[in-house]
Amino acid sequence: MYRSVTVVGAGRSGLAAARLLHSLGAEVFVSEQGALDQHIKAELTHLGIAFEEHGHTERAIASAELIVLSPGVSIKTPIVHSARARGIPVWGELELAYRLCPTEKIIAVTGTNGKSTTTKLIEELLTQSGHRALSAGNIGTPLSARLHEITPQTIVVLEVSSFQLESIESFRPAVAVFLNIAPNHLDRHGSFAEYLSIKCRIFENQTERDLLVLPKDLSLPRRPRSRIVYYDELLAELSSLKAPAHLKRDIAAAWAAARAFVPDMPPPSQEICSRVRLPHRQEFIAEINGVKFYDDSKATTVHATLAALDAFDEPFVLILGGRNKNLDFAPLAHALRSKRLCEILLMGEAAPQIARALRAAQITRFSFVKDFSEAVARALRYPGATCLLSPACSSFDQFRNYEERGRAFREAVLRAGDPHFALARPVKLAEEDPLPRPQEKLPLGNGHRDRVPQ
């Protein structure tokens, strides 16, 4: 174990790594680009962990024998270049935790969409089969924070993001699940080709003894050494399940991965599928004045929003916007031309960009809103419709994460359900009556440091 370690980034994963290293007797230093919350500073002080905030200084690498990155910190950060120039190894939190993990029974799940649902499904399927299984990683709890619960018999199911895979070295899951791929995080990775290449690192250390689960239509830039199972070949055996098409694909992938440890596992039941539905994923909130409200705040990409649209047949109000990740909104705008739209509501930094894509697709039934309260009030003008928050953007322009965004939307909906809330007068737009063209100026929120990938 390295004696002197600097953890760069005091997000959830960085702090978990710092606590773990401290418990192992390392001298830990935490370096944060932004401001540290008071409770974090108090905890670090209590543990005797030195720290700095508002930027990475020479102190962060002066005596470090190892640098550990929180996933929110890019490997292109200057401090990483400086460390490597001096021969100091740089690991991500995932690599650190993997090297200290007592079990080799690791299933890792990646892809653009469906990672969390698939991870929970695998954990549930294995638990029901009598195995000791736990989930960790990008799903919410860093692996570093759960090592004390793991034995050599535990099956660990990890959700891994491109941010985490970017900084691995020896990470090698016994089973790698690659669900799908679509443009995402281009603001960090620069290009789709680079994003795909980083995602492929999930199997780069696998051997012929390991398993890779993926769909047949996924074109990989390099050939894996691991054995391959195509999860979509199992879809025919799941035809009786009542679930949207994208969820059935996640279920098939989870089943294929779980069968690596339980070969005779029967097909997943409807009960299991219902039990693992996660918050902020097409989650029903309430019906008010004949309008049904759904929270799909986890849809932070165009690909995810397109999947959500396929799950709804009724007329709907769609809420889009947030911070763009250098994604192209044209495919979404094109798809919306064939949908039964009441109105599209745009908010956040990306609203003007989405508006331009909608206009290019000759969609004029949209308007800007400043917040969720205004969005809900406008949605209530359409009794019988569904209002869907499926932003196709990250939340970092106004919220700390997609969970906070989803909670804010839920609160706005529930406030609207109060009997004292003044409902807007219902209206019905004729097909040829476009909404007034909005102004392309919006109040922007503040960014937040060391973010969990969305």
PAGU-559762 format. One record per residue (C-alpha): residue in three letters; y negated, x, z. Coordinates in steps of 0.2 Angstrom, whole numbers, padded with zeros to 4 digits, always signed. Last residue first. Layout:
<recs>
AlaYXZ;...
</recs>
This chain:
<recs>
Gln-0058-0127-0080;Pro-0056-0110-0073;Val-0060-0108-0054;Arg-0078-0102-0053;Asp-0085-0086-0046;Arg-0103-0091-0044;His-0111-0108-0047;Gly-0124-0113-0060;Asn-0139-0124-0055;Gly-0142-0141-0062;Leu-0151-0145-0078;Pro-0164-0159-0082;Leu-0161-0165-0099;Lys-0171-0164-0115;Glu-0164-0170-0132;Gln-0173-0187-0133;Pro-0162-0201-0136;Arg-0160-0211-0153;Pro-0161-0230-0149;Leu-0144-0238-0149;Pro-0138-0243-0166;Asp-0137-0261-0172;Glu-0126-0263-0187;Glu-0110-0266-0177;Ala-0119-0279-0167;Leu-0121-0274-0149;Lys-0116-0286-0135;Val-0126-0285-0119;Pro-0123-0289-0101;Arg-0139-0289-0090;Ala-0138-0274-0078;Leu-0131-0277-0061;Ala-0141-0275-0046;Phe-0130-0267-0032;His-0131-0278-0016;Pro-0113-0283-0018;Asp-0107-0265-0018;Gly-0097-0261-0033;Ala-0110-0250-0040;Arg-0109-0239-0025;Leu-0090-0238-0028;Val-0094-0232-0046;Ala-0107-0219-0041;Glu-0095-0212-0028;Arg-0081-0211-0040;Phe-0092-0201-0052;Ala-0098-0189-0038;Arg-0080-0187-0033;Gly-0075-0183-0051;Arg-0089-0170-0052;Glu-0084-0162-0036;Glu-0066-0161-0042;Tyr-0072-0153-0059;Asn-0080-0139-0050;Arg-0096-0133-0041;Phe-0106-0146-0050;Gln-0122-0148-0061;Asp-0120-0135-0075;Phe-0103-0129-0069;Ser-0094-0145-0074;Ser-0084-0139-0089;Cys-0085-0149-0105;Ala-0074-0162-0114;Pro-0082-0174-0102;Ser-0068-0188-0100;Leu-0077-0201-0089;Leu-0070-0217-0096;Cys-0078-0234-0094;Thr-0066-0248-0100;Ala-0073-0264-0108;Gly-0070-0282-0103;Pro-0088-0283-0097;Tyr-0100-0272-0107;Arg-0117-0270-0098;Leu-0108-0262-0083;Ala-0107-0246-0093;Arg-0125-0244-0093;Ala-0126-0245-0074;Val-0111-0233-0072;Ala-0120-0220-0083;Glu-0137-0222-0073;Ser-0128-0219-0057;Phe-0118-0205-0065;Asp-0133-0195-0069;Lys-0148-0192-0081;Val-0141-0202-0095;Phe-0143-0199-0114;Ser-0138-0211-0127;Phe-0125-0215-0140;Arg-0121-0228-0154;Thr-0127-0217-0168;Ile-0111-0210-0175;Gln-0113-0203-0193;Ala-0101-0189-0190;Ala-0116-0177-0191;Arg-0125-0188-0179;Leu-0110-0186-0166;Ala-0110-0167-0168;Arg-0129-0166-0165;Ala-0127-0177-0150;Ile-0113-0166-0143;Gln-0125-0151-0144;Pro-0139-0161-0136;Ala-0128-0166-0122;Ala-0121-0149-0118;Glu-0132-0145-0103;Gly-0128-0161-0094;Met-0126-0179-0099;Leu-0121-0190-0114;Leu-0116-0208-0114;Ile-0106-0215-0128;Glu-0107-0234-0131;Cys-0096-0249-0135;Leu-0083-0238-0145;Arg-0067-0245-0152;Lys-0061-0228-0159;Ser-0060-0223-0177;Arg-0076-0213-0178;Leu-0072-0206-0161;Ala-0060-0194-0169;His-0073-0186-0180;Ala-0085-0183-0165;Leu-0070-0175-0156;Pro-0066-0164-0170;Ala-0085-0159-0172;Phe-0087-0154-0154;Asp-0084-0136-0157;Leu-0081-0126-0141;Asn-0093-0112-0134;Lys-0088-0116-0116;Asn-0100-0131-0116;Arg-0107-0135-0099;Gly-0107-0154-0094;Gly-0105-0168-0106;Leu-0096-0184-0111;Ile-0095-0202-0104;Leu-0086-0214-0115;Val-0088-0233-0114;Phe-0073-0242-0120;Pro-0065-0255-0131;Glu-0047-0257-0127;Asp-0033-0245-0134;Phe-0034-0231-0121;Ala-0021-0217-0119;Asp-0026-0209-0136;Leu-0043-0206-0129;Ala-0036-0196-0115;Ala-0028-0184-0127;Leu-0044-0182-0137;Thr-0053-0178-0121;Ala-0040-0164-0117;His-0042-0156-0134;Val-0061-0156-0133;Thr-0060-0147-0116;Thr-0065-0150-0098;Ala-0054-0165-0096;Lys-0051-0163-0077;Ser-0065-0176-0075;Asp-0054-0190-0081;Asp-0060-0203-0069;Tyr-0057-0221-0075;Phe-0068-0236-0073;Lys-0063-0254-0078;Val-0077-0266-0082;Gly-0075-0284-0079;Asn-0089-0285-0067;Ile-0082-0270-0057;Glu-0064-0264-0059;Ala-0060-0249-0049;Ile-0056-0230-0049;Phe-0041-0228-0061;Glu-0037-0209-0063;Gln-0036-0203-0081;Arg-0033-0186-0073;His-0046-0184-0059;Pro-0033-0184-0045;Leu-0015-0179-0049;Arg-0001-0191-0055;Val+0015-0183-0047;Arg+0022-0199-0039;Ser+0022-0209-0055;Cys+0032-0196-0064;Ile+0045-0195-0050;Glu+0047-0214-0049;Gln+0050-0215-0068;Ser+0065-0203-0066;Pro+0066-0186-0073;Pro+0081-0183-0084;Pro+0097-0177-0075;Met+0098-0159-0068;Asp+0115-0151-0074;Pro+0107-0133-0077;Val+0098-0133-0060;Phe+0089-0116-0059;Ala+0084-0115-0078;Arg+0085-0134-0078;Ala+0068-0134-0069;Ala+0059-0126-0084;Ala+0066-0138-0096;Trp+0062-0153-0085;Ala+0044-0147-0083;Ala+0042-0145-0102;Ala+0049-0163-0105;Ile+0038-0170-0091;Asp+0022-0161-0099;Arg+0027-0168-0116;Lys+0029-0186-0109;Leu+0012-0184-0101;His+0004-0181-0118;Ala+0013-0196-0126;Pro+0007-0208-0112;Ala+0020-0213-0100;Lys+0033-0227-0098;Leu+0049-0217-0098;Ser+0063-0224-0109;Ser+0061-0211-0123;Leu+0064-0197-0111;Glu+0080-0191-0119;Ala+0072-0190-0136;Leu+0058-0179-0128;Leu+0071-0165-0124;Glu+0069-0156-0141;Asp+0050-0155-0137;Tyr+0054-0142-0123;Tyr+0059-0129-0135;Val+0069-0116-0126;Ile+0067-0097-0129;Arg+0076-0082-0122;Ser+0064-0068-0118;Arg+0059-0053-0129;Pro+0044-0063-0136;Arg+0038-0061-0154;Arg+0019-0058-0156;Pro+0005-0069-0163;Leu+0013-0085-0157;Ser+0013-0101-0167;Leu+0016-0116-0156;Asp+0024-0130-0166;Lys+0041-0129-0158;Pro+0034-0132-0140;Leu+0037-0119-0127;Val+0048-0113-0113;Leu+0051-0094-0111;Leu+0066-0089-0101;Asp+0070-0072-0093;Arg+0086-0061-0095;Glu+0081-0055-0112;Thr+0065-0047-0104;Gln+0048-0054-0099;Asn+0034-0042-0097;Glu+0023-0049-0111;Phe+0028-0067-0107;Ile+0012-0074-0098;Arg+0002-0061-0108;Cys+0003-0074-0122;Lys-0012-0083-0114;Ile-0022-0067-0116;Ser-0018-0066-0135;Leu-0022-0085-0137;Tyr-0040-0082-0129;Glu-0043-0067-0139;Ala-0038-0076-0155;Phe-0049-0091-0150;Ser-0064-0079-0149;Gly-0076-0072-0136;His-0065-0073-0120;Arg-0079-0079-0108;Asp-0089-0092-0118;Leu-0073-0095-0128;His-0066-0103-0112;Asn-0056-0115-0123;Pro-0049-0118-0140;Ala-0032-0126-0141;Ile-0015-0120-0135;Asn+0000-0129-0129;Leu+0013-0129-0115;Phe+0018-0111-0112;Val+0031-0111-0098;Ala+0037-0094-0092;Val+0053-0093-0082;Ala+0058-0077-0073;Pro+0040-0073-0071;Arg+0034-0055-0074;Phe+0018-0049-0068;Ser+0018-0030-0070;Glu+0000-0027-0076;Ile-0011-0043-0074;Ser-0030-0044-0076;Glu-0032-0056-0091;Leu-0018-0067-0085;Gln-0028-0074-0070;Phe-0043-0079-0081;Ser-0031-0086-0094;Ser-0025-0098-0081;Val-0009-0097-0071;Glu-0001-0112-0063;Leu+0013-0105-0052;Val+0030-0113-0046;Val+0038-0102-0033;Ile+0057-0105-0030;Thr+0060-0099-0012;Gln+0077-0090-0009;Pro+0069-0073-0006;Thr+0058-0081+0007;Ile+0040-0088+0004;Glu+0029-0096+0017;His+0019-0080+0022;Leu+0016-0078+0004;Arg+0006-0094+0003;Ala-0013-0088+0004;Ser-0010-0074-0009;Leu-0002-0086-0021;Pro-0019-0094-0022;Thr-0020-0113-0017;Gly-0028-0125-0030;Ile-0018-0127-0045;Asn-0024-0110-0051;Gly-0010-0102-0041;Ala+0002-0111-0030;Ser+0017-0122-0030;Leu+0032-0123-0018;Ala+0050-0124-0020;Arg+0065-0124-0008;His+0079-0132-0018;Gly+0088-0148-0014;Ser+0087-0156-0031;Gln+0073-0167-0026;Thr+0063-0151-0022;Leu+0067-0144-0039;Leu+0061-0159-0048;Glu+0045-0160-0037;Glu+0040-0142-0039;Ile+0043-0144-0058;Leu+0032-0160-0059;Lys+0018-0152-0048;Thr+0017-0137-0061;Thr+0018-0149-0076;Thr+0003-0159-0069;Ser-0007-0144-0065;Lys-0004-0136-0082;Gly-0007-0151-0093;Asn-0020-0144-0104;Thr-0024-0126-0112;Gly-0007-0118-0108;Thr+0000-0109-0093;Val+0015-0112-0081;Ala+0024-0098-0072;Ile+0041-0101-0064;Ile+0045-0087-0051;Lys+0062-0084-0043;Glu+0060-0066-0040;Thr+0056-0069-0022;Pro+0047-0059-0008;Cys+0030-0058-0016;Leu+0020-0043-0013;Arg+0019-0037-0031;Tyr+0015-0055-0036;Ala+0001-0057-0024;Leu-0008-0041-0031;Glu-0005-0046-0049;Leu-0012-0064-0046;Glu-0027-0057-0036;Gly-0031-0047-0052;Trp-0028-0029-0052;Val-0039-0014-0056;Pro-0033+0004-0054;Ile-0046+0017-0050;Gly-0046+0031-0063;Arg-0064+0035-0062;Ala-0068+0027-0079;Arg-0057+0012-0073;Ala-0069+0009-0058;Ser-0085+0010-0069;His-0078-0002-0082;Val-0073-0014-0069;Ile-0090-0013-0061;Pro-0098-0017-0078;Thr-0089-0034-0079;Lys-0078-0035-0095;Ile-0063-0038-0084;Ser-0071-0055-0080;Val-0074-0061-0062;Gly-0069-0079-0059;Pro-0051-0074-0057;Ser-0055-0064-0041;Leu-0053-0046-0045;Val-0044-0033-0034;Ile-0050-0015-0035;Leu-0039-0001-0028;Glu-0042+0016-0021;Ala-0060+0012-0016;Ser-0071+0025-0008;Ala-0087+0024-0019;Ile-0081+0008-0029;Ala-0090-0006-0020;Arg-0103+0006-0012;Glu-0110+0010-0030;Thr-0117-0008-0030;His-0110-0025-0036;Gly-0124-0039-0034;His-0132-0052-0024;Glu-0119-0049-0009;Glu-0111-0035+0000;Phe-0096-0035+0012;Ala-0087-0026+0026;Ile-0072-0034+0034;Gly-0071-0034+0053;Leu-0062-0050+0053;His-0076-0059+0063;Thr-0089-0052+0050;Leu-0078-0058+0036;Glu-0077-0075+0044;Ala-0096-0076+0048;Lys-0100-0071+0030;Ile-0089-0084+0023;His-0097-0097+0034;Gln-0114-0092+0029;Asp-0111-0094+0011;Leu-0112-0078+0001;Ala-0125-0076-0013;Gly-0121-0070-0030;Gln-0112-0055-0037;Glu-0100-0053-0022;Ser-0092-0037-0016;Val-0079-0038-0002;Phe-0073-0022+0006;Val-0056-0020+0014;Glu-0048-0007+0024;Ala-0030-0011+0023;Gly-0019-0015+0038;Leu-0008-0028+0030;Ser-0018-0043+0038;His-0033-0036+0029;Leu-0025-0036+0012;Leu-0020-0054+0014;Arg-0037-0059+0021;Ala-0046-0050+0006;Ala-0033-0058-0007;Ala-0037-0075+0000;Leu-0055-0072-0001;Gly-0054-0067-0019;Ser-0044-0082-0023;Arg-0055-0095-0016;Gly-0071-0086-0022;Ala-0078-0070-0015;Gly-0078-0059-0031;Val-0073-0041-0031;Val-0061-0036-0018;Thr-0062-0018-0014;Val-0047-0009-0007;Ser-0045+0006+0005;Arg-0028+0010+0011;Tyr-0017+0006-0004;Met+0000+0000+0000;
</recs>
